[in-house]
């Protein structure tokens, strides 16, 4: 599983389009659920017909939407590379986690990449970031 934060919330259909591009698959092989929909599933999801399962929720702070990506068949490093490529290409403002230095990459509205660290927040589901000095 990997978390991704979007600066602007997207509809489930928009999320499917973005994720199908990242995973290079047809839209119908991407499943997108709200947290409530995901938690109320009563049947097992068939992983053989899906490239990705995404659970989305609204958050506060510097991001508007949290995406939790599940069930994808690639290493996290490759997924992060694909996320960055699509975000830069499509100028999708987002925050992508980077394990190498325990921080995040922010892709801004110009498609530029900025290194940031997450700040501690007392409020639940609130994400704030600070730009790292270059």
C-alpha positions in Angstrom: 0.0 0.0 0.0 1.1 3.5 -0.7 -0.5 6.9 0.2 -0.7 9.7 -2.2 -2.1 13.2 -1.5 -3.8 15.4 -4.1 -3.9 19.2 -3.6 -7.3 19.3 -5.3 -9.9 16.6 -4.9 -10.9 14.6 -7.9 -14.0 12.7 -8.7 -13.9 8.9 -8.8 -14.0 8.9 -12.6 -11.1 11.4 -12.7 -9.2 9.2 -10.3 -9.8 6.1 -12.5 -8.4 8.0 -15.5 -5.3 9.1 -13.7 -4.7 5.7 -12.2 -5.3 3.9 -15.5 -2.6 6.1 -17.0 -0.2 5.3 -14.2 -0.8 1.6 -14.4 -1.0 1.6 -18.2 -4.3 -0.4 -18.1 -7.9 0.0 -19.1 -10.1 2.1 -16.8 -12.2 -0.9 -15.9 -9.2 -2.6 -14.3 -9.0 0.2 -11.7 -11.4 0.2 -8.8 -12.0 3.4 -6.8 -13.9 3.4 -3.5 -14.7 6.0 -0.8 -13.7 4.9 2.7 -17.3 4.1 3.5 -17.8 2.1 0.3 -14.6 0.1 0.9 -15.4 -0.6 4.6 -18.9 -1.8 3.6 -17.8 -4.3 1.0 -19.3 -7.7 1.7 -17.5 -9.7 -1.0 -13.9 -10.5 -1.7 -12.3 -8.3 -4.4 -11.1 -10.4 -7.4 -7.4 -9.3 -7.7 -7.1 -11.1 -11.1 -9.3 -8.5 -12.8 -7.8 -5.4 -11.2 -4.5 -3.5 -11.6 -5.2 -1.3 -8.6 -7.7 -0.7 -5.8 -7.8 2.9 -4.6 -9.5 4.2 -1.5 -10.0 8.0 -1.3 -11.0 10.3 1.5 -11.1 14.1 2.1 -8.3 15.6 4.2 -7.4 19.1 5.4 -4.3 21.3 5.2 -2.0 21.5 2.2 -3.8 18.5 0.5 -7.5 18.0 -0.2 -7.7 14.3 -0.9 -5.9 11.2 0.4 -5.5 8.2 -2.0 -4.5 4.9 -0.6 -3.4 2.6 -3.3 -3.8 -1.1 -2.8 -3.2 -4.3 -4.8 -0.8 -3.2 -7.5 1.7 -5.6 -9.1 4.9 -3.5 -9.1 7.6 -2.4 -6.6 6.9 0.8 -4.8 9.9 2.4 -6.4 8.5 1.8 -9.9 5.1 3.1 -8.8 6.6 6.2 -7.4 8.5 6.8 -10.6 5.3 6.4 -12.6 3.3 8.6 -10.2 5.9 11.4 -10.6 6.0 11.0 -14.4 2.2 11.3 -14.8 1.9 14.1 -12.2 4.6 16.2 -13.9 3.2 15.5 -17.4 -0.4 16.3 -16.5 0.5 19.0 -13.9 -1.4 17.2 -11.2 -0.6 19.0 -7.9 0.2 16.2 -5.5 2.4 15.0 -2.7 4.3 11.7 -3.3 6.1 9.9 -0.5 9.9 9.2 -0.9 11.3 6.5 1.3 15.0 7.3 0.6 14.9 10.4 2.8 11.6 9.9 4.6 10.0 12.9 3.0 7.7 13.8 0.2 7.9 15.2 -3.4 5.4 18.0 -4.1 4.5 18.4 -7.8 3.2 22.0 -8.1 0.9 23.7 -10.6 3.7 24.2 -13.1 4.7 20.5 -13.0 7.9 21.4 -11.0 9.1 19.0 -8.3 9.9 20.3 -4.8 11.2 18.3 -1.9 9.1 18.8 1.3 8.8 17.3 4.8 5.6 16.6 6.5 4.9 18.7 9.6 3.4 17.3 12.8 -0.3 18.1 13.2 -2.6 17.7 16.2 -5.6 17.5 14.0 -6.5 14.1 12.5 -6.5 13.9 8.7 -4.6 17.1 8.3 -1.4 17.3 6.3 0.9 20.2 6.3 4.3 20.4 4.5 7.4 22.5 4.7 9.7 23.0 1.7 13.2 21.7 2.3 16.1 24.1 1.8 17.9 23.4 -1.5 
